[in-house]
Amino acid sequence: MAYPAPQQAPPPQTQWQPPPDASAAPAPAPKKKTGMIIGVVVAIVVVVVILVVVLMMGGKTVTMTPAEFNAAATDDFPTLNSGDTLIVKGNDIGAIISNPLTAGSSIITVDGTLLALPVTLPSSCAVGTSFTATLHVTTISYGGANTKWLREFGTTYSTAVSVPASAIVCA
């Protein structure tokens, strides 16, 4: 007698399930970039602060005639602040007189005005040439108070001052 061939068992039955709803599944978490974002924000803030400080320190540039300069100098430069640049400009040097108080410096007239500060003239300056001095306003402590001063005179108060040749152009 022959035995029937063994039958394979049917595969186990699994219950049918609908495919997962895409909207119900949690989205994968985005990669965190907060560290990079904070770094970029900090870098931008630092750059802006540096620019503001540089612009504030740079000050303004003011051009004056010799007569305007003399008036401002006797009144402690009321319209200027530390960090400002002052350009004294004239069309004609009328006279160059040796300064007896500061060796090597001169007292000059420009456009008919005796300039209130002694100058050390570069070789390009002569009677009849134009005169331009570029000066930088700063603040120093003198006599227990702060006062405006020209950086070209150094960092301490002195009565023996002269605008250096490096700050002067004549043509």
C-alpha positions as CSV (number, residue, x, y, z in Angstrom):
1,M,0.0,0.0,0.0
2,A,1.3,3.3,-1.0
3,Y,1.1,6.2,1.3
4,P,-0.1,9.5,-0.1
5,A,2.7,12.1,-0.5
6,P,3.0,14.3,2.4
7,Q,1.2,17.6,1.9
8,Q,2.9,20.9,2.7
9,A,1.2,22.9,5.3
10,P,-0.3,26.1,4.1
11,P,1.7,29.2,5.0
12,P,0.6,30.8,8.2
13,Q,-2.2,33.3,7.6
14,T,-1.5,36.9,8.5
15,Q,-4.2,39.3,8.9
16,W,-4.5,42.0,6.1
17,Q,-3.5,45.5,7.3
18,P,-3.9,48.6,5.3
19,P,-0.7,50.4,4.3
20,P,0.4,53.0,7.0
21,D,-1.0,56.5,6.6
22,A,1.9,58.8,5.6
23,S,0.4,61.7,7.4
24,A,0.1,59.8,10.6
25,A,3.7,58.7,10.7
26,P,6.1,61.0,12.5
27,A,8.4,62.8,10.1
28,P,12.0,62.1,10.6
29,A,13.6,64.7,12.9
30,P,15.4,67.4,10.9
31,K,19.1,67.7,11.5
32,K,19.8,70.3,14.2
33,K,21.6,73.3,12.8
34,T,21.1,75.6,15.8
35,G,24.8,75.6,16.6
36,M,25.7,76.8,13.1
37,I,22.8,79.4,13.2
38,I,23.9,80.8,16.5
39,G,27.5,81.0,15.2
40,V,26.5,82.9,12.1
41,V,24.3,85.3,14.2
42,V,27.2,85.9,16.6
43,A,29.6,86.6,13.8
44,I,27.2,89.1,12.2
45,V,26.7,90.9,15.5
46,V,30.5,91.1,16.1
47,V,31.1,92.5,12.6
48,V,28.3,95.1,13.1
49,V,29.7,96.2,16.5
50,I,33.2,96.5,15.0
51,L,31.9,98.7,12.1
52,V,30.0,100.9,14.5
53,V,33.1,101.4,16.7
54,V,35.3,102.1,13.7
55,L,32.9,104.6,12.3
56,M,32.5,106.4,15.7
57,M,36.2,106.6,16.1
58,G,36.8,107.8,12.6
59,G,35.0,111.1,13.3
60,K,34.2,113.7,10.7
61,T,36.5,115.7,8.4
62,V,36.2,119.5,8.6
63,T,38.0,122.0,6.3
64,M,38.8,125.5,7.6
65,T,40.5,128.6,6.3
66,P,43.4,129.9,8.3
67,A,41.1,132.6,9.8
68,E,38.5,130.0,10.8
69,F,41.2,127.8,12.3
70,N,42.6,130.6,14.4
71,A,39.1,131.4,15.8
72,A,38.4,127.7,16.6
73,A,41.9,127.2,18.1
74,T,41.4,130.0,20.6
75,D,38.0,128.5,21.6
76,D,39.2,124.9,22.1
77,F,37.7,123.7,18.8
78,P,34.0,123.8,19.9
79,T,32.7,122.0,16.8
80,L,35.3,119.3,16.8
81,N,35.6,116.1,18.7
82,S,38.3,113.6,19.4
83,G,38.8,111.5,16.3
84,D,37.9,114.3,13.9
85,T,40.2,115.3,11.1
86,L,40.8,119.0,10.5
87,I,42.1,120.3,7.2
88,V,43.5,123.9,7.2
89,K,43.6,125.1,3.6
90,G,44.8,128.3,2.0
91,N,45.7,129.5,-1.5
92,D,48.7,131.7,-0.8
93,I,51.6,131.6,1.7
94,G,52.4,135.3,2.0
95,A,55.3,135.2,4.5
96,I,57.5,132.7,6.2
97,I,59.1,133.9,9.5
98,S,61.5,131.8,11.5
99,N,60.0,130.9,14.9
100,P,62.2,131.9,17.8
101,L,60.3,129.6,20.2
102,T,60.6,126.3,18.4
103,A,63.8,125.5,16.5
104,G,63.3,124.6,12.9
105,S,59.7,125.8,12.8
106,S,58.2,128.9,11.1
107,I,55.3,131.3,11.6
108,I,53.5,131.8,8.3
109,T,50.8,134.0,6.9
110,V,48.3,132.3,4.6
111,D,45.7,134.2,2.6
112,G,46.7,137.3,4.6
113,T,46.1,135.6,8.0
114,L,48.9,134.9,10.5
115,L,48.4,131.2,11.3
116,A,48.1,130.7,15.0
117,L,50.3,127.6,15.1
118,P,54.0,127.3,14.2
119,V,54.7,124.9,11.3
120,T,57.7,122.9,10.1
121,L,57.4,123.4,6.4
122,P,58.4,120.8,3.9
123,S,60.8,121.9,1.1
124,S,57.9,122.3,-1.3
125,C,56.6,125.2,0.6
126,A,57.6,128.8,-0.3
127,V,56.0,132.2,-0.5
128,G,53.3,132.1,-3.2
129,T,52.4,128.4,-2.9
130,S,49.2,127.0,-1.6
131,F,49.1,125.5,1.9
132,T,47.2,122.5,3.3
133,A,47.7,121.0,6.8
134,T,45.9,117.8,7.8
135,L,45.5,117.6,11.6
136,H,43.8,115.1,13.9
137,V,41.9,116.1,17.0
138,T,42.5,114.1,20.1
139,T,42.0,114.6,23.9
140,I,44.7,114.8,26.5
141,S,44.7,115.4,30.2
142,Y,46.3,118.7,31.2
143,G,46.0,120.5,34.5
144,G,43.6,117.9,35.9
145,A,41.1,118.3,33.0
146,N,40.7,116.9,29.6
147,T,41.4,119.2,26.7
148,K,41.3,118.9,22.9
149,W,44.8,118.6,21.3
150,L,46.2,117.9,17.9
151,R,47.8,114.4,17.6
152,E,50.6,115.8,15.5
153,F,51.9,117.6,18.7
154,G,52.4,114.4,20.6
155,T,50.6,112.9,23.6
156,T,51.5,115.4,26.3
157,Y,50.9,119.1,26.6
158,S,53.8,121.4,25.6
159,T,54.1,125.1,24.6
160,A,56.9,124.3,22.2
161,V,54.8,122.7,19.4
162,S,55.0,122.8,15.7
163,V,52.8,121.2,13.0
164,P,55.2,118.7,11.5
165,A,56.2,118.7,7.8
166,S,54.5,115.3,7.4
167,A,51.1,116.9,8.0
168,I,51.7,119.7,5.4
169,V,51.4,119.8,1.6
170,C,52.3,122.9,-0.5
171,A,51.8,123.3,-4.2
